[in-house]
Amino acid sequence: MINFDQFIHHNISTPDSFSSNDLNKLHVNISDDGDFQLHDIHVPFMLLLEIFNENEDFYNVFMLSQNTFHTLQTKNKLVYSPRPYSLHKHSCIEIMYVISGEVTNHVENQIYTYKAGQFCVMNKNIYHCEEFIGNFQAIFFMLRDDFMLDLLKEYYDQNSGSSTPIEMNLIYHLIEDSQHSTRKFDKEYLDYFPVLPSHDTLTLIESIIHFIIQELQYPQTGSSFFIKGTFARMFQSMNDPSHYISNRIRSDSTSQEFLFKKITHIIRSNHGRCTRESLAAQLHYNGEYLNRIMKKYTGKTILEYGRSIYLEEARQMLSETTKSISSIIEELGFANRNYFYHLFKQTYGETPMDYRKNHCK
């Protein structure tokens, strides 16, 4: 078994520290998502190694991604943590692995305790938060869709010549389902429990984690390919019934939350140009009821939310493209040019022309 305390002490050089105001340089964005928080990463994958010593009240966080490494060392774990202790979800797959101690995971309306050697894999729709009690070491992998889809493609390519159908790896199944329009709002997570005796399995998994950290801390030619392949090996080991017992769990959404996700998906797909009546026709619910759901989760009516979507698209096109203002207005479906100018200035404090002059890249 790998002692991660010794590993960190002997293998990781002193990194730059960070504060709660430095999230941008950590490639992490935290925004409100209704009543909760959405954690978004700007890199293909990110790794968080968290260590807490309750007796000494000492908390370490190591954050690694490609070409980026930061740490936090504090005597009080509540001073700052990259994962606030409130319900949140991620824009990516999150994999939690407990190295030592216990982690209590609040998943939707359920509470579970994960012990050393156990995994929890959550899709993008699962609201959760981790509660640390006692001494622990835990590692979190956040894997964006593009990174996971590359692994999924290689997984299919590797097994394409097989004469017998393959049993789908549950992790790849999770990412594949998230791409389907009928499954993309599902709340699902996976639990993995090592088969006893577990010593060999845990040694294998932790040697894989050790290797990924080494390649991130000391990158060389081909490191990105080695890391991708190592993740694939880890998923393969997790899917091996001689190593792990796995469970696929679906956490059913409340009907209102599920409807809210459907409403926002339709509005965004239509660039904000969506009426209460058209939503009622598509979703087979009373328009006023749908409006109340939108107001509950965003504080905006359907009309106001749609307006914020198309005005944001207009702002982006003005600053990031050379499209004429007339073509932008036409693309967004405005029949009245003056009305568009009025809404834009009311929202951003400048006319579209002035905004382009002042913010064009």
C-alpha positions in Angstrom: 0.0 0.0 0.0 1.3 3.5 -0.8 1.7 6.0 2.0 0.5 9.2 0.4 1.9 11.3 3.2 5.4 10.0 2.5 4.8 10.2 -1.2 3.8 13.9 -1.0 6.7 14.7 1.3 9.3 13.1 -0.9 8.0 13.5 -4.4 6.1 16.8 -4.7 8.2 19.9 -4.7 6.9 23.0 -2.9 4.2 24.5 -5.1 2.5 27.9 -5.2 -0.2 28.5 -2.7 -3.6 29.8 -3.6 -6.5 31.6 -2.0 -10.3 31.6 -2.4 -10.0 34.5 -4.8 -7.7 32.6 -7.2 -10.2 30.2 -8.8 -9.6 31.4 -12.3 -6.0 30.4 -12.3 -7.0 27.0 -11.0 -9.3 26.4 -14.1 -12.3 26.2 -11.9 -15.5 28.2 -12.1 -18.2 28.1 -9.5 -21.6 29.5 -10.4 -25.1 29.4 -9.1 -27.4 26.7 -10.6 -30.8 27.4 -9.2 -30.7 26.8 -5.4 -27.3 25.0 -5.6 -23.8 25.5 -7.1 -22.3 24.3 -10.4 -18.6 23.5 -10.5 -17.1 23.9 -13.9 -13.6 23.0 -15.0 -11.7 24.5 -18.0 -9.3 21.7 -18.5 -9.8 18.1 -19.8 -9.3 16.6 -16.3 -8.4 17.7 -12.8 -7.2 15.8 -9.8 -7.8 16.9 -6.1 -5.9 15.1 -3.3 -7.3 16.1 0.1 -5.8 15.1 3.4 -7.1 16.0 6.9 -5.6 15.2 10.3 -8.4 15.9 12.8 -6.1 15.7 15.9 -3.8 18.4 14.5 -6.6 20.2 12.7 -4.4 20.2 9.6 -5.9 20.2 6.1 -4.0 19.8 2.8 -5.4 20.1 -0.7 -3.3 19.3 -3.8 -4.9 20.4 -7.1 -3.3 19.0 -10.3 -4.1 19.2 -14.0 -2.0 19.3 -17.1 0.8 21.9 -16.6 -0.9 23.2 -13.4 -0.2 22.4 -9.7 -1.3 24.2 -6.6 -1.8 23.4 -3.0 -3.5 24.7 0.1 -2.1 24.0 3.6 -4.1 25.3 6.5 -4.7 24.6 10.2 -8.5 25.0 9.6 -10.2 23.0 6.9 -13.1 25.5 6.8 -10.9 28.4 5.8 -11.0 27.4 2.2 -11.8 24.3 0.3 -12.2 23.9 -3.5 -15.4 21.9 -2.6 -17.7 24.0 -0.4 -19.7 22.0 2.1 -23.0 22.6 0.4 -24.9 20.6 -2.2 -23.3 21.1 -5.6 -22.8 19.3 -8.9 -20.2 19.3 -11.6 -20.1 20.0 -15.3 -18.2 16.7 -15.7 -18.0 13.2 -14.3 -16.6 13.1 -10.8 -14.8 10.0 -9.3 -14.1 9.9 -5.6 -11.7 7.3 -4.2 -11.1 7.0 -0.4 -7.4 6.2 0.3 -7.8 6.1 4.1 -10.3 7.0 6.8 -14.0 7.6 5.9 -15.9 10.1 3.8 -19.6 10.7 4.3 -21.2 11.6 1.0 -24.6 13.4 0.9 -26.0 12.3 -2.5 -29.4 14.0 -3.2 -31.6 12.9 -0.3 -29.4 10.0 0.8 -26.3 9.7 3.1 -23.6 7.1 2.5 -20.2 6.5 4.2 -17.3 5.4 2.0 -14.3 3.6 3.4 -10.8 3.0 2.2 -10.6 1.4 -1.2 -14.1 2.4 -2.2 -15.1 4.5 -5.3 -18.1 6.7 -6.0 -18.6 7.8 -9.6 -21.3 10.6 -10.2 -22.7 11.9 -13.4 -23.2 15.6 -14.1 -26.8 15.7 -12.6 -26.1 14.4 -9.1 -26.2 17.0 -6.4 -23.9 16.0 -3.5 -21.4 17.2 -0.9 -18.7 15.4 1.0 -18.4 15.6 4.8 -15.1 14.6 6.3 -15.0 13.2 9.8 -11.8 12.1 11.5 -8.5 11.5 9.7 -8.8 10.8 6.0 -7.1 10.8 2.6 -9.3 11.1 -0.4 -8.7 11.8 -4.1 -11.2 13.3 -6.6 -11.0 13.0 -10.4 -13.0 15.4 -12.4 -13.2 14.3 -16.1 -14.7 16.5 -18.7 -16.9 15.1 -21.5 -14.3 15.5 -24.3 -11.7 13.6 -22.3 -14.2 10.8 -21.5 -15.5 10.6 -25.1 -11.9 10.1 -26.3 -11.5 7.2 -23.9 -14.9 5.8 -25.0 -13.9 5.9 -28.6 -10.7 4.0 -27.9 -12.7 1.5 -25.8 -15.0 0.8 -28.7 -12.1 0.6 -31.2 -10.2 -1.8 -28.9 -13.2 -4.2 -28.8 -14.5 -3.7 -32.3 -12.8 -6.9 -33.6 -14.2 -9.1 -30.8 -16.3 -12.1 -31.9 -18.4 -11.9 -28.8 -20.4 -8.9 -27.6 -18.6 -7.0 -24.8 -20.3 -6.2 -21.5 -20.3 -2.5 -21.3 -18.0 -0.9 -18.8 -20.3 0.9 -16.3 -18.3 4.2 -16.4 -18.4 4.3 -20.2 -22.1 3.5 -20.0 -22.6 6.5 -17.7 -20.8 8.9 -20.1 -22.5 7.4 -23.2 -26.0 7.8 -21.6 -25.2 11.4 -20.8 -25.0 12.1 -24.6 -28.5 10.8 -25.4 -31.3 13.3 -25.4 -33.6 10.9 -23.6 -31.1 10.1 -20.8 -29.1 13.4 -20.4 -31.1 14.5 -17.4 -30.9 11.2 -15.5 -29.4 11.3 -12.0 -27.1 8.2 -11.8 -24.0 7.2 -9.8 -21.9 4.1 -9.4 -20.5 2.5 -6.2 -17.5 0.2 -6.2 -16.5 -2.0 -3.3 -13.2 -3.9 -3.4 -13.5 -7.7 -3.4 -12.1 -9.3 -0.2 -9.2 -9.9 0.4 -8.6 -6.4 -1.2 -4.9 -5.8 -0.6 -3.8 -6.6 -4.1 -6.6 -4.6 -5.7 -5.9 -1.5 -3.5 -2.2 -1.7 -4.3 -3.0 -1.8 -8.0 -5.4 1.1 -7.9 -3.1 3.3 -5.7 -0.1 2.5 -8.0 -2.2 3.8 -10.9 -3.0 7.0 -8.9 0.6 7.3 -8.0 1.6 7.1 -11.6 -0.9 9.8 -12.7 0.3 12.2 -10.1 3.9 11.6 -11.1 3.2 12.3 -14.7 1.3 15.5 -13.9 4.0 16.7 -11.5 6.9 15.8 -13.8 5.5 15.8 -17.3 7.6 14.4 -20.1 7.1 13.8 -23.8 4.0 11.6 -24.2 2.8 12.2 -20.7 -0.7 13.1 -21.9 -1.0 9.7 -23.7 0.3 7.8 -20.7 -2.2 9.5 -18.4 -5.1 8.8 -20.8 -4.1 5.2 -21.0 -3.7 4.9 -17.2 -7.2 6.2 -16.7 -8.4 3.5 -19.1 -6.5 0.9 -17.1 -8.1 2.1 -13.9 -11.6 1.9 -15.4 -10.7 -1.6 -16.6 -9.7 -2.7 -13.1 -12.8 -1.2 -11.6 -15.0 -3.1 -14.0 -13.2 -6.4 -13.2 -15.5 -8.5 -11.0 -12.5 -10.1 -9.4 -11.4 -6.7 -8.2 -14.7 -4.8 -7.5 -18.3 -5.3 -6.8 -20.2 -2.5 -8.6 -23.7 -1.0 -8.3 -25.4 1.4 -10.6 -27.8 3.6 -8.7 -30.4 6.0 -10.1 -31.5 8.9 -7.9 -34.9 10.0 -9.2 -35.4 13.7 -9.6 -38.3 15.5 -8.2 -40.8 16.2 -10.9 -40.3 19.9 -10.6 -36.5 19.8 -10.9 -36.8 17.4 -13.9 -39.2 19.8 -15.6 -36.9 22.8 -14.8 -34.0 21.0 -16.6 -36.3 20.2 -19.6 -37.5 23.8 -19.7 -34.0 25.3 -19.7 -32.8 22.8 -22.3 -35.6 23.7 -24.7 -35.1 27.4 -24.2 -31.3 27.2 -24.7 -31.8 25.0 -27.8 -34.0 27.7 -29.3 -31.6 30.5 -28.4 -34.0 32.0 -25.9 -36.8 32.4 -28.4 -39.4 30.3 -26.7 -42.8 31.2 -25.3 -44.8 29.9 -22.4 -47.3 28.5 -24.9 -44.8 26.6 -27.0 -43.3 25.1 -23.8 -46.7 24.0 -22.6 -47.4 22.3 -25.9 -44.1 20.4 -25.9 -44.1 19.4 -22.2 -47.9 18.9 -21.8 -48.1 21.1 -18.7 -50.0 24.2 -18.0 -47.9 27.3 -19.0 -48.4 29.1 -15.8 -47.2 26.1 -13.8 -44.0 25.9 -15.9 -43.6 29.7 -15.4 -43.8 29.2 -11.6 -41.1 26.4 -11.8 -38.8 28.7 -13.7 -39.4 31.5 -11.2 -38.6 29.1 -8.3 -35.3 28.0 -9.7 -33.9 31.2 -11.3 -35.9 34.1 -9.9 -36.9 34.9 -13.6 -40.0 34.3 -15.6 -39.8 32.2 -18.8 -39.8 35.4 -20.8 -37.0 37.0 -18.7 -34.9 33.8 -18.7 -35.2 33.5 -22.5 -34.3 37.2 -22.9 -31.1 36.7 -20.8 -30.1 33.8 -23.1 -30.4 35.6 -26.4 -28.9 38.8 -25.1 -25.9 36.9 -23.8 -25.6 35.2 -27.3 -25.8 38.7 -28.9 -23.1 40.0 -26.5 -20.8 37.1 -27.4 -21.3 37.5 -31.1 -20.6 41.2 -30.8 -17.3 40.7 -28.9 -16.1 37.5 -30.6 -17.2 37.6 -34.2 -17.2 40.1 -37.1 -20.9 39.5 -37.9 -22.7 42.7 -38.6 -25.2 44.0 -36.0 -28.0 43.5 -38.6 -27.1 39.9 -39.2 -26.9 39.2 -35.4 -30.4 40.8 -34.9 -31.7 38.7 -37.8 -30.0 35.5 -36.5 -31.6 36.0 -33.1 -35.0 36.4 -34.6 -35.7 40.0 -33.8 -38.2 41.8 -36.1 -37.9 45.1 -34.4 -34.3 46.5 -34.5 -35.2 49.4 -32.1 -36.6 47.0 -29.5 -33.4 44.9 -29.6 -31.3 48.1 -29.1 -33.5 49.0 -26.2 -33.1 45.6 -24.4 -29.4 45.4 -25.0 -28.7 48.9 -23.6 -31.0 48.2 -20.7 -29.0 45.1 -19.9 -25.4 46.0 -20.6 -25.5 49.8 -20.3 -24.2 50.3 -23.9 -25.6 50.2 -27.4 -24.6 47.2 -29.4 -22.2 49.3 -31.5 -20.6 50.9 -28.5 -20.2 47.5 -26.8 -18.4 46.1 -29.9 -16.1 49.1 -30.0 -15.2 48.7 -26.3 -15.1 44.9 -26.0 -14.2 43.5 -29.4 -11.3 41.1 -29.1 
